[in-house]
Amino acid sequence: MHRGMHTDTERCVRAVQSKDARFDGWFYTAVLTTGIYCRPSCPAVPPKPRHMVFHPSAAACQQAGFRACKRCRPDASPGSPEWNVRADLVARAMRLIADGVVDREGVTGLAARLGYSTRQIERQLLAELGAGPLALARAQRARTARLLVETTGLPMADVAFAAGFSSVRAFNDTVREVFALSPSELRTRAPKHAAAGAPGVIALRLPFRAPLHPDNLFGHLAATAVPGVEEWREGSYRRTLRLPYGQGIVALSPRPDHIACRLALSDHRDLTVAISRCRRLLDLDADPVAVDERLRADPALAPLVDKAPGRRVPRTADEAEFAVRAVLGQQVSTAAARTHAARLVIAHGTPVDDPEGGLTHLFPAPEELAALDPDALAMPRTRRTTLTTLVRRLADGDLRLGADSDWPKTRAALLALPGFGPWTADVIAMRALGDPDAFLPTDLGVRRAARALGLPSTPAALTTRAAAWRPWRAYAVQYLWATDSHPINVLPT
């Protein structure tokens, strides 16, 4: 990704045809035949390429005489560094609302985080979205409630609480108003799936776009699992979660048409955030058909794609955690990286109770690691400096890593840290920030696979060749890595 993506018509058309929300905010599609403009992930049928023109911002579309699409609300697109100040404020507000800030802290808390008055926030959201923060948060509660009603066996009172409603009556009234059905009618009409199992455990089915090849996805997570924080047990990847209201343990299991998800939460109000993080961890919102079509066009990659289509990028449930682990993994084996991380977990992590398995701790937050003694780290002095500097920047809030990060700016900030080279910055961009075009041309496994396939193996030449794989180079890395016999490529038994 880079500034000015809207000038690359071919890449923009591919992104629109794949409806991938990760491109939202990088450019806007103006449709000549309808006079509207949309985000790339608009659910409407994509227009013909000759009817599309692309602009770098919503304001540019408006100045060109286009009006915003009512279905996809393009002014709420997240994450672009090219947004103007007004649109950026709306995007930040929407991301905070999605994280439950209005439910937890009210509109005044939302405004305080953004540095604006509540009146300014409400006016901006009304202008961009046609709804204020309370209405937007209410709509999110309704969506969460419907998910819980239709996919779990939770009692309705528990659904109301978990979805963020202040009362069962508010829950009932909102569901009826939004969906024109009562909660019990929604549940009756829903397909009958397995309900919750053990007491306190919520069982969900997480859908994905087929195909999904689970081997490298779950194999990577299992092979790199930090003892105490993650484990593979009885066909499931399990891990602890640090959440806004409390903590959780999730078990994720691949199935032919969904991911089975079992969540144990200390506070049900964390359910929406927990589900969002699990979907992100497993890259479930990807469009594998669009990805594989692009990569299959390269004769060197086509056999790899045909052999195992639908590979995903194994991501993370905690961006700061992944950055710390990326530093711990610099120039050492997978086993050594796990050992280093396990020592930090035992020394600084918060203990958890796991009656169903062997998980023992939350991975320590940057604030908990900020006090660590560098001399206690069994690693070279330069890497100790790298780790302590990263932790300090994360704890101070000087460096922010999240799903809404500006990829180029965050990558530049990482590269400015001592001990951060392109590999560390790019693996964080790929697996923590979610950049689908992040690439690792210096990675030894990537270079070895490239050489075996007859591709250029020097970083510069490989980068040149990989331009044909854009904007899906992070997925090309998965196919290249999968040519190795490393345990990360094998679904555990």
VEXSEGU-993668 format. One record per residue (C-alpha): residue number from 1; x, y, z; residue in three letters. Coordinates in nm, 4 decimals. Layout:
VEXSEGU-993668
pos,east,north,up,code
NUM,X,Y,Z,ALA .
...
//
This chain:
VEXSEGU-993668
pos,east,north,up,code
1,0.0000,0.0000,0.0000,MET .
2,0.1131,0.3568,-0.0559,HIS .
3,-0.0181,0.7064,-0.0915,ARG .
4,-0.1824,0.7719,-0.4254,GLY .
5,-0.3236,0.4227,-0.4655,MET .
6,-0.6236,0.5810,-0.6403,HIS .
7,-0.4034,0.6497,-0.9434,THR .
8,-0.3417,0.2763,-1.0007,ASP .
9,-0.6656,0.1872,-1.1759,THR .
10,-0.5951,-0.1853,-1.2109,GLU .
11,-0.5244,-0.2335,-0.8398,ARG .
12,-0.8316,-0.0334,-0.7421,CYS .
13,-1.0575,-0.2386,-0.9706,VAL .
14,-0.9242,-0.5620,-0.8176,ARG .
15,-0.9912,-0.4337,-0.4664,ALA .
16,-1.3481,-0.3287,-0.5534,VAL .
17,-1.4216,-0.6628,-0.7200,GLN .
18,-1.2985,-0.8476,-0.4081,SER .
19,-1.5073,-0.6236,-0.1753,LYS .
20,-1.2277,-0.6425,0.0810,ASP .
21,-1.2877,-0.4005,0.3684,ALA .
22,-0.9124,-0.3734,0.4315,ARG .
23,-0.8954,-0.1329,0.1380,PHE .
24,-1.1669,0.0934,0.2787,ASP .
25,-1.0397,0.4462,0.3175,GLY .
26,-0.7397,0.4071,0.0862,TRP .
27,-0.9437,0.5267,-0.2093,PHE .
28,-1.3055,0.5885,-0.3107,TYR .
29,-1.4935,0.4541,-0.6118,THR .
30,-1.7096,0.7032,-0.7985,ALA .
31,-1.9637,0.5378,-1.0298,VAL .
32,-2.0262,0.7379,-1.3458,LEU .
33,-2.3602,0.5738,-1.4247,THR .
34,-2.5226,0.6394,-1.0852,THR .
35,-2.3491,0.9529,-0.9599,GLY .
36,-2.2637,0.7963,-0.6239,ILE .
37,-1.9366,0.7112,-0.4556,TYR .
38,-1.8647,0.4049,-0.2413,CYS .
39,-1.6068,0.2353,-0.0262,ARG .
40,-1.4348,-0.0631,-0.1968,PRO .
41,-1.6271,-0.3122,0.0182,SER .
42,-1.9722,-0.1797,-0.0787,CYS .
43,-2.2138,-0.4786,-0.0801,PRO .
44,-2.3736,-0.3708,-0.4054,ALA .
45,-2.2806,-0.5519,-0.7276,VAL .
46,-1.9539,-0.3922,-0.8479,PRO .
47,-1.9981,-0.1681,-1.1520,PRO .
48,-1.8176,-0.2427,-1.4759,LYS .
49,-1.4578,-0.1171,-1.4671,PRO .
50,-1.5239,0.1361,-1.7428,ARG .
51,-1.7865,0.3006,-1.5208,HIS .
52,-1.5468,0.3482,-1.2255,MET .
53,-1.3235,0.6449,-1.1500,VAL .
54,-1.1163,0.6677,-0.8329,PHE .
55,-1.0517,0.9518,-0.5887,HIS .
56,-0.8240,0.9797,-0.2839,PRO .
57,-1.0857,1.1153,-0.0448,SER .
58,-1.4553,1.1540,0.0135,ALA .
59,-1.4145,1.5283,-0.0195,ALA .
60,-1.2702,1.4859,-0.3681,ALA .
61,-1.5692,1.2769,-0.4706,CYS .
62,-1.8062,1.5399,-0.3365,GLN .
63,-1.6255,1.8197,-0.5181,GLN .
64,-1.6560,1.6170,-0.8374,ALA .
65,-2.0328,1.6110,-0.7939,GLY .
66,-2.0824,1.2581,-0.6583,PHE .
67,-2.3046,1.1765,-0.3615,ARG .
68,-2.2329,0.9182,-0.0906,ALA .
69,-2.3730,0.5669,-0.1171,CYS .
70,-2.6421,0.5029,0.1448,LYS .
71,-2.5627,0.1312,0.1656,ARG .
72,-2.1903,0.1378,0.2464,CYS .
73,-2.1569,0.4839,0.4105,ARG .
74,-1.8171,0.5596,0.2577,PRO .
75,-1.7512,0.8545,0.4891,ASP .
76,-1.7094,0.6033,0.7738,ALA .
77,-1.4300,0.4125,0.6031,SER .
78,-1.1404,0.3517,0.8448,PRO .
79,-0.7720,0.3970,0.8328,GLY .
80,-0.6519,0.6058,0.5385,SER .
81,-0.3565,0.8423,0.5888,PRO .
82,-0.5028,1.0535,0.3091,GLU .
83,-0.8231,1.1390,0.4905,TRP .
84,-0.8925,1.5003,0.5692,ASN .
85,-0.9229,1.6019,0.9326,VAL .
86,-1.3023,1.5918,0.9422,ARG .
87,-1.3269,1.2448,0.7920,ALA .
88,-1.0444,1.1205,1.0131,ASP .
89,-1.2338,1.2314,1.3215,LEU .
90,-1.5382,1.0368,1.2069,VAL .
91,-1.3275,0.7271,1.1404,ALA .
92,-1.1674,0.7425,1.4850,ARG .
93,-1.5068,0.7887,1.6441,ALA .
94,-1.6485,0.4900,1.4574,MET .
95,-1.3573,0.2681,1.5597,ARG .
96,-1.4024,0.3666,1.9226,LEU .
97,-1.7778,0.3036,1.9019,ILE .
98,-1.7059,-0.0414,1.7540,ALA .
99,-1.4795,-0.1062,2.0522,ASP .
100,-1.7691,-0.0310,2.2867,GLY .
101,-1.6425,0.3025,2.4178,VAL .
102,-1.9878,0.4653,2.4126,VAL .
103,-2.1371,0.1722,2.6050,ASP .
104,-1.8545,0.1858,2.8619,ARG .
105,-1.7851,0.5588,2.8928,GLU .
106,-2.0774,0.7385,2.7299,GLY .
107,-2.0621,1.0065,2.4618,VAL .
108,-1.8617,1.2292,2.6964,THR .
109,-1.5965,0.9581,2.7213,GLY .
110,-1.5888,0.9231,2.3431,LEU .
111,-1.5458,1.2980,2.3012,ALA .
112,-1.2724,1.3133,2.5654,ALA .
113,-1.0702,1.0459,2.3879,ARG .
114,-1.0993,1.2316,2.0586,LEU .
115,-1.0250,1.5749,2.2056,GLY .
116,-1.3492,1.7341,2.0873,TYR .
117,-1.6708,1.8440,2.2560,SER .
118,-1.9695,1.6104,2.2578,THR .
119,-2.1552,1.8613,2.0394,ARG .
120,-1.8779,1.8568,1.7787,GLN .
121,-1.8704,1.4776,1.7735,ILE .
122,-2.2471,1.4503,1.7383,GLU .
123,-2.2545,1.7110,1.4614,ARG .
124,-1.9728,1.5410,1.2688,GLN .
125,-2.1311,1.1956,1.2939,LEU .
126,-2.4719,1.3294,1.1930,LEU .
127,-2.3190,1.5056,0.8933,ALA .
128,-2.1225,1.2000,0.7796,GLU .
129,-2.3438,0.9102,0.8843,LEU .
130,-2.6874,1.0536,0.9451,GLY .
131,-2.6795,0.9260,1.3053,ALA .
132,-2.5249,1.0377,1.6311,GLY .
133,-2.2996,0.8289,1.8574,PRO .
134,-2.5842,0.6985,2.0730,LEU .
135,-2.7784,0.5791,1.7678,ALA .
136,-2.4673,0.4206,1.6169,LEU .
137,-2.3880,0.2411,1.9415,ALA .
138,-2.7489,0.1265,1.9663,ARG .
139,-2.7327,-0.0189,1.6137,ALA .
140,-2.4181,-0.2076,1.7092,GLN .
141,-2.5908,-0.3466,2.0199,ARG .
142,-2.8783,-0.4631,1.8016,ALA .
143,-2.6402,-0.6441,1.5633,ARG .
144,-2.4634,-0.8129,1.8543,THR .
145,-2.7925,-0.9095,2.0102,ALA .
146,-2.9148,-1.0708,1.6891,ARG .
147,-2.5918,-1.2698,1.6594,LEU .
148,-2.6283,-1.3985,2.0138,LEU .
149,-2.9980,-1.4744,1.9785,VAL .
150,-2.9464,-1.6689,1.6562,GLU .
151,-2.6187,-1.8519,1.7276,THR .
152,-2.6165,-1.9247,2.1012,THR .
153,-2.8431,-2.0798,2.3589,GLY .
154,-2.7952,-1.7954,2.6082,LEU .
155,-3.1074,-1.6883,2.8001,PRO .
156,-3.2482,-1.3636,2.6636,MET .
157,-3.1597,-1.1700,2.9790,ALA .
158,-2.7953,-1.2757,2.9371,ASP .
159,-2.8080,-1.1759,2.5709,VAL .
160,-2.9318,-0.8305,2.6654,ALA .
161,-2.6472,-0.7852,2.9138,PHE .
162,-2.3790,-0.9244,2.6827,ALA .
163,-2.4892,-0.7016,2.3952,ALA .
164,-2.4590,-0.3913,2.6128,GLY .
165,-2.8239,-0.3054,2.6825,PHE .
166,-2.9026,-0.1442,3.0156,SER .
167,-3.2224,-0.3451,3.0593,SER .
168,-3.4124,-0.6388,2.9131,VAL .
169,-3.6914,-0.4015,2.8164,ARG .
170,-3.4529,-0.1826,2.6125,ALA .
171,-3.3200,-0.4978,2.4482,PHE .
172,-3.6688,-0.6211,2.3580,ASN .
173,-3.7827,-0.2827,2.2279,ASP .
174,-3.4694,-0.2302,2.0171,THR .
175,-3.4754,-0.5751,1.8574,VAL .
176,-3.8420,-0.5359,1.7673,ARG .
177,-3.7832,-0.1906,1.6207,GLU .
178,-3.4715,-0.2800,1.4202,VAL .
179,-3.5654,-0.6280,1.2986,PHE .
180,-3.9474,-0.6205,1.3152,ALA .
181,-3.9352,-0.9434,1.5200,LEU .
182,-3.9183,-1.0181,1.8900,SER .
183,-3.6011,-1.1840,2.0259,PRO .
184,-3.7844,-1.5143,2.0679,SER .
185,-3.9112,-1.4956,1.7090,GLU .
186,-3.5571,-1.4315,1.5869,LEU .
187,-3.4361,-1.7395,1.7701,ARG .
188,-3.7232,-1.9540,1.6421,THR .
189,-3.6524,-1.8551,1.2811,ARG .
190,-3.2759,-1.9107,1.3094,ALA .
191,-3.1162,-2.2333,1.1819,PRO .
192,-3.0674,-2.4825,1.4628,LYS .
193,-2.6997,-2.5052,1.5501,HIS .
194,-2.5204,-2.6326,1.8568,ALA .
195,-2.5843,-2.4119,2.1553,ALA .
196,-2.3495,-2.3374,2.4398,ALA .
197,-2.1868,-2.6375,2.6042,GLY .
198,-2.0273,-2.6098,2.9454,ALA .
199,-2.1713,-2.3555,3.1894,PRO .
200,-2.0251,-2.0105,3.1279,GLY .
201,-1.8994,-2.1048,2.7798,VAL .
202,-2.0484,-1.9374,2.4714,ILE .
203,-2.0364,-2.1504,2.1569,ALA .
204,-2.0455,-1.9695,1.8226,LEU .
205,-1.9964,-2.0487,1.4560,ARG .
206,-1.7657,-1.7980,1.2859,LEU .
207,-1.8398,-1.7891,0.9118,PRO .
208,-1.5788,-1.7339,0.6416,PHE .
209,-1.5617,-1.7031,0.2651,ARG .
210,-1.4684,-2.0400,0.1151,ALA .
211,-1.2229,-2.1870,0.0518,PRO .
212,-1.0205,-2.1789,0.3727,LEU .
213,-0.7076,-2.3941,0.4011,HIS .
214,-0.6458,-2.4403,0.7748,PRO .
215,-0.3049,-2.6113,0.7781,ASP .
216,-0.0683,-2.3136,0.7738,ASN .
217,-0.3166,-2.0941,0.9635,LEU .
218,-0.3586,-2.3172,1.2670,PHE .
219,-0.0177,-2.4794,1.2201,GLY .
220,0.1549,-2.1439,1.2527,HIS .
221,-0.0394,-2.0473,1.5637,LEU .
222,0.0208,-2.3859,1.7270,ALA .
223,0.3918,-2.4116,1.6383,ALA .
224,0.4695,-2.0637,1.7730,THR .
225,0.2363,-2.0851,2.0759,ALA .
226,0.3735,-1.9261,2.3927,VAL .
227,0.3354,-2.1734,2.6810,PRO .
228,0.0767,-2.0565,2.9322,GLY .
229,-0.0806,-1.8095,2.6860,VAL .
230,-0.1547,-2.0407,2.3929,GLU .
231,-0.1891,-2.4137,2.3321,GLU .
232,-0.3161,-2.6740,2.0861,TRP .
233,-0.5522,-2.9118,2.2635,ARG .
234,-0.7916,-3.1712,2.1225,GLU .
235,-0.8193,-3.0153,1.7779,GLY .
236,-0.8446,-2.6557,1.8959,SER .
237,-0.6142,-2.3575,1.9134,TYR .
238,-0.6701,-2.2042,2.2557,ARG .
239,-0.5450,-1.8777,2.3984,ARG .
240,-0.6059,-1.6182,2.6676,THR .
241,-0.7461,-1.2755,2.5796,LEU .
242,-0.7004,-0.9371,2.7481,ARG .
243,-1.0316,-0.7517,2.7003,LEU .
244,-1.1773,-0.4123,2.7991,PRO .
245,-1.3870,-0.5406,3.0909,TYR .
246,-1.1888,-0.8447,3.1904,GLY .
247,-1.0240,-1.1508,3.0451,GLN .
248,-1.1226,-1.4472,2.8373,GLY .
249,-1.0182,-1.7839,2.7009,ILE .
250,-1.1075,-1.8841,2.3468,VAL .
251,-1.0904,-2.2189,2.1682,ALA .
252,-1.0979,-2.2088,1.7868,LEU .
253,-1.1441,-2.5222,1.5757,SER .
254,-1.1514,-2.5514,1.1957,PRO .
255,-1.4634,-2.7042,1.0439,ARG .
256,-1.5523,-2.7512,0.6745,PRO .
257,-1.7894,-2.4536,0.6581,ASP .
258,-1.7120,-2.2490,0.9697,HIS .
259,-1.4752,-2.2003,1.2618,ILE .
260,-1.6119,-2.3396,1.5866,ALA .
261,-1.5539,-2.0817,1.8590,CYS .
262,-1.5879,-2.1425,2.2329,ARG .
263,-1.5519,-1.8375,2.4536,LEU .
264,-1.5263,-1.8222,2.8316,ALA .
265,-1.5393,-1.4585,2.9452,LEU .
266,-1.5054,-1.3054,3.2877,SER .
267,-1.7527,-1.0376,3.1669,ASP .
268,-2.0066,-1.1008,2.8896,HIS .
269,-1.9912,-0.7357,2.7841,ARG .
270,-1.6579,-0.8227,2.6183,ASP .
271,-1.8242,-1.0576,2.3710,LEU .
272,-1.8375,-0.8224,2.0702,THR .
273,-1.4703,-0.7268,2.1026,VAL .
274,-1.3653,-1.0892,2.1596,ALA .
275,-1.5432,-1.2085,1.8449,ILE .
276,-1.3919,-0.9269,1.6417,SER .
277,-1.0418,-1.0186,1.7594,ARG .
278,-1.0925,-1.3875,1.6833,CYS .
279,-1.2081,-1.3102,1.3309,ARG .
280,-0.9074,-1.0871,1.2829,ARG .
281,-0.6693,-1.3459,1.4294,LEU .
282,-0.7810,-1.6034,1.1708,LEU .
283,-0.8184,-1.3563,0.8815,ASP .
284,-1.1784,-1.4687,0.8337,LEU .
285,-1.2916,-1.1621,0.6394,ASP .
286,-1.0521,-1.2230,0.3506,ALA .
287,-1.1780,-1.2939,-0.0006,ASP .
288,-0.9747,-1.6029,-0.0985,PRO .
289,-1.1160,-1.6192,-0.4509,VAL .
290,-0.9847,-1.2750,-0.5374,ALA .
291,-0.6517,-1.3430,-0.3671,VAL .
292,-0.5947,-1.6793,-0.5304,ASP .
293,-0.7027,-1.5581,-0.8720,GLU .
294,-0.4361,-1.2918,-0.8650,ARG .
295,-0.1586,-1.5191,-0.7369,LEU .
296,-0.2539,-1.8038,-0.9702,ARG .
297,-0.1830,-1.5744,-1.2650,ALA .
298,0.1901,-1.6217,-1.1913,ASP .
299,0.2962,-1.9600,-1.3369,PRO .
300,0.5439,-2.0079,-1.0510,ALA .
301,0.2730,-1.9724,-0.7842,LEU .
302,-0.0143,-2.1409,-0.9687,ALA .
303,0.0767,-2.4982,-0.8601,PRO .
304,0.0996,-2.3868,-0.4955,LEU .
305,-0.2406,-2.2177,-0.5110,VAL .
306,-0.4029,-2.5100,-0.6920,ASP .
307,-0.2659,-2.7549,-0.4356,LYS .
308,-0.4080,-2.5718,-0.1312,ALA .
309,-0.6333,-2.2768,-0.2210,PRO .
310,-0.7648,-2.0421,0.0441,GLY .
311,-0.4589,-1.9875,0.2604,ARG .
312,-0.5024,-1.7141,0.5196,ARG .
313,-0.2518,-1.4903,0.6941,VAL .
314,-0.2197,-1.5973,1.0595,PRO .
315,-0.2620,-1.2718,1.2486,ARG .
316,-0.2880,-1.1767,1.6143,THR .
317,-0.5401,-1.1032,1.8876,ALA .
318,-0.3125,-0.8379,2.0415,ASP .
319,-0.0966,-0.6093,1.8279,GLU .
320,0.1383,-0.4988,2.1076,ALA .
321,0.1917,-0.8597,2.2131,GLU .
322,0.2849,-0.9554,1.8596,PHE .
323,0.5361,-0.6709,1.8287,ALA .
324,0.7086,-0.7830,2.1495,VAL .
325,0.7166,-1.1414,2.0253,ARG .
326,0.8541,-1.0324,1.6872,ALA .
327,1.1520,-0.8749,1.8639,VAL .
328,1.1985,-1.1846,2.0802,LEU .
329,1.2062,-1.3892,1.7588,GLY .
330,1.4746,-1.1862,1.5834,GLN .
331,1.7527,-1.4143,1.4546,GLN .
332,1.6598,-1.7089,1.6796,VAL .
333,1.4698,-2.0338,1.6297,SER .
334,1.0972,-2.0728,1.6900,THR .
335,1.1736,-2.2755,2.0028,ALA .
336,1.4067,-2.0088,2.1407,ALA .
337,1.1506,-1.7357,2.0752,ALA .
338,0.8857,-1.9346,2.2625,ARG .
339,1.1244,-1.9822,2.5552,THR .
340,1.2019,-1.6096,2.5765,HIS .
341,0.8307,-1.5233,2.5631,ALA .
342,0.7398,-1.7861,2.8240,ALA .
343,0.9900,-1.6341,3.0680,ARG .
344,0.8305,-1.2910,3.0272,LEU .
345,0.4850,-1.4423,3.0766,VAL .
346,0.5802,-1.6190,3.4004,ILE .
347,0.7589,-1.3129,3.5386,ALA .
348,0.5123,-1.0419,3.4374,HIS .
349,0.1844,-1.1955,3.3115,GLY .
350,-0.1472,-1.1911,3.4969,THR .
351,-0.2533,-1.5410,3.6138,PRO .
352,-0.5774,-1.6898,3.4766,VAL .
353,-0.7849,-1.9931,3.5681,ASP .
354,-0.8423,-2.2469,3.2894,ASP .
355,-1.0548,-2.5417,3.4017,PRO .
356,-1.0665,-2.6885,3.0486,GLU .
357,-0.6960,-2.6797,2.9657,GLY .
358,-0.3437,-2.5721,3.0473,GLY .
359,-0.3489,-2.1954,3.0000,LEU .
360,-0.2089,-2.0023,3.2954,THR .
361,-0.1514,-1.6339,3.2102,HIS .
362,-0.2421,-1.3341,3.0027,LEU .
363,0.0519,-1.2118,2.7943,PHE .
364,0.1881,-0.9105,2.9852,PRO .
365,0.0773,-0.5691,2.8639,ALA .
366,0.3446,-0.3113,2.7715,PRO .
367,0.2779,-0.1328,3.1006,GLU .
368,0.3610,-0.4532,3.2871,GLU .
369,0.6778,-0.5049,3.0851,LEU .
370,0.7976,-0.1468,3.1226,ALA .
371,0.9541,-0.2293,3.4598,ALA .
372,1.1454,-0.5367,3.3445,LEU .
373,1.5170,-0.5590,3.4199,ASP .
374,1.7074,-0.5695,3.0887,PRO .
375,1.9873,-0.7658,3.2549,ASP .
376,1.7410,-1.0458,3.3260,ALA .
377,1.6873,-1.1014,2.9535,LEU .
378,1.8951,-1.3855,2.8125,ALA .
379,1.9688,-1.2141,2.4831,MET .
380,2.2334,-0.9896,2.3278,PRO .
381,2.2578,-0.6357,2.4659,ARG .
382,2.1463,-0.4768,2.1388,THR .
383,1.8290,-0.6848,2.1315,ARG .
384,1.7602,-0.5999,2.4953,ARG .
385,1.7750,-0.2337,2.3948,THR .
386,1.5395,-0.3024,2.1048,THR .
387,1.2875,-0.4713,2.3326,LEU .
388,1.2980,-0.2197,2.6164,THR .
389,1.2696,0.0734,2.3729,THR .
390,0.9675,-0.0864,2.2017,LEU .
391,0.7987,-0.1611,2.5334,VAL .
392,0.8579,0.1905,2.6607,ARG .
393,0.7177,0.3487,2.3440,ARG .
394,0.4091,0.1237,2.3595,LEU .
395,0.3550,0.1853,2.7310,ALA .
396,0.3899,0.5622,2.6916,ASP .
397,0.1447,0.5657,2.4031,GLY .
398,0.4047,0.7161,2.1684,ASP .
399,0.3671,0.4142,1.9403,LEU .
400,0.0182,0.2853,1.8667,ARG .
401,-0.0421,-0.0496,1.7014,LEU .
402,-0.3962,-0.1488,1.6079,GLY .
403,-0.6376,-0.2609,1.3403,ALA .
404,-0.6869,0.1032,1.2441,ASP .
405,-0.3153,0.1835,1.2128,SER .
406,-0.1917,0.3788,0.9145,ASP .
407,0.0302,0.1123,0.7597,TRP .
408,0.3020,0.3301,0.5974,PRO .
409,0.3285,0.5694,0.8925,LYS .
410,0.3372,0.2900,1.1498,THR .
411,0.5956,0.0978,0.9478,ARG .
412,0.8104,0.4123,0.9326,ALA .
413,0.7741,0.4577,1.3094,ALA .
414,0.8835,0.0990,1.3679,LEU .
415,1.1838,0.1348,1.1378,LEU .
416,1.2905,0.4397,1.3395,ALA .
417,1.3286,0.2254,1.6530,LEU .
418,1.6732,0.0839,1.7360,PRO .
419,1.7167,-0.2724,1.6128,GLY .
420,1.4159,-0.2633,1.3798,PHE .
421,1.4958,-0.3646,1.0239,GLY .
422,1.2631,-0.4280,0.7309,PRO .
423,1.1866,-0.7894,0.8295,TRP .
424,1.0630,-0.7009,1.1804,THR .
425,0.8629,-0.4010,1.0586,ALA .
426,0.7081,-0.5946,0.7713,ASP .
427,0.6147,-0.9032,0.9732,VAL .
428,0.4375,-0.6723,1.2203,ILE .
429,0.2645,-0.4974,0.9284,ALA .
430,0.1553,-0.8335,0.7892,MET .
431,0.0459,-1.0170,1.1023,ARG .
432,-0.0399,-0.7407,1.3519,ALA .
433,-0.1562,-0.4443,1.1442,LEU .
434,-0.3320,-0.6527,0.8804,GLY .
435,-0.1703,-0.5097,0.5669,ASP .
436,-0.2588,-0.7656,0.2951,PRO .
437,0.0242,-0.6383,0.0762,ASP .
438,0.3041,-0.6589,0.3340,ALA .
439,0.5999,-0.8505,0.1935,PHE .
440,0.9112,-1.0144,0.3407,LEU .
441,1.1716,-1.0273,0.0622,PRO .
442,1.4589,-1.0652,0.3118,THR .
443,1.3009,-1.3620,0.4938,ASP .
444,1.5184,-1.6723,0.4563,LEU .
445,1.2205,-1.9048,0.4149,GLY .
446,1.0717,-1.6831,0.1437,VAL .
447,1.4048,-1.6598,-0.0398,ARG .
448,1.4634,-2.0360,-0.0161,ARG .
449,1.1164,-2.1080,-0.1547,ALA .
450,1.1624,-1.8532,-0.4315,ALA .
451,1.4900,-2.0154,-0.5365,ARG .
452,1.3283,-2.3608,-0.5439,ALA .
453,1.0478,-2.2288,-0.7652,LEU .
454,1.2857,-2.0620,-1.0092,GLY .
455,1.1948,-1.7126,-0.8869,LEU .
456,1.4577,-1.4475,-0.8115,PRO .
457,1.5930,-1.4988,-0.4610,SER .
458,1.7699,-1.1702,-0.3930,THR .
459,1.5441,-0.9236,-0.2076,PRO .
460,1.5527,-0.6524,-0.4739,ALA .
461,1.4855,-0.8853,-0.7665,ALA .
462,1.2173,-1.0754,-0.5766,LEU .
463,1.0438,-0.7496,-0.4843,THR .
464,1.0399,-0.6514,-0.8505,THR .
465,0.8890,-0.9861,-0.9513,ARG .
466,0.6372,-0.9718,-0.6653,ALA .
467,0.4880,-0.6475,-0.7980,ALA .
468,0.2625,-0.8709,-1.0092,ALA .
469,0.1183,-1.0212,-0.6895,TRP .
470,-0.0032,-0.6906,-0.5473,ARG .
471,-0.2156,-0.6117,-0.3532,PRO .
472,-0.1963,-0.9619,-0.1999,TRP .
473,0.1752,-1.0139,-0.1325,ARG .
474,0.1153,-1.1129,0.2323,ALA .
475,-0.0780,-1.4128,0.0989,TYR .
476,0.1993,-1.4943,-0.1470,ALA .
477,0.4310,-1.5174,0.1552,VAL .
478,0.2021,-1.7834,0.3040,GLN .
479,0.2163,-1.9921,-0.0146,TYR .
480,0.5952,-1.9579,-0.0302,LEU .
481,0.6398,-2.0493,0.3357,TRP .
482,0.4155,-2.3532,0.2835,ALA .
483,0.6728,-2.5147,0.0519,THR .
484,0.8846,-2.5889,0.3610,ASP .
485,0.8384,-2.8864,0.5923,SER .
486,0.8450,-2.6608,0.9008,HIS .
487,0.5825,-2.7433,1.1673,PRO .
488,0.4112,-2.4083,1.1047,ILE .
489,0.2698,-2.5621,0.7849,ASN .
490,0.1168,-2.8707,0.9442,VAL .
491,-0.2264,-2.8840,1.1090,LEU .
492,-0.1596,-3.0430,1.4499,PRO .
493,-0.3244,-3.3738,1.5296,THR .
//
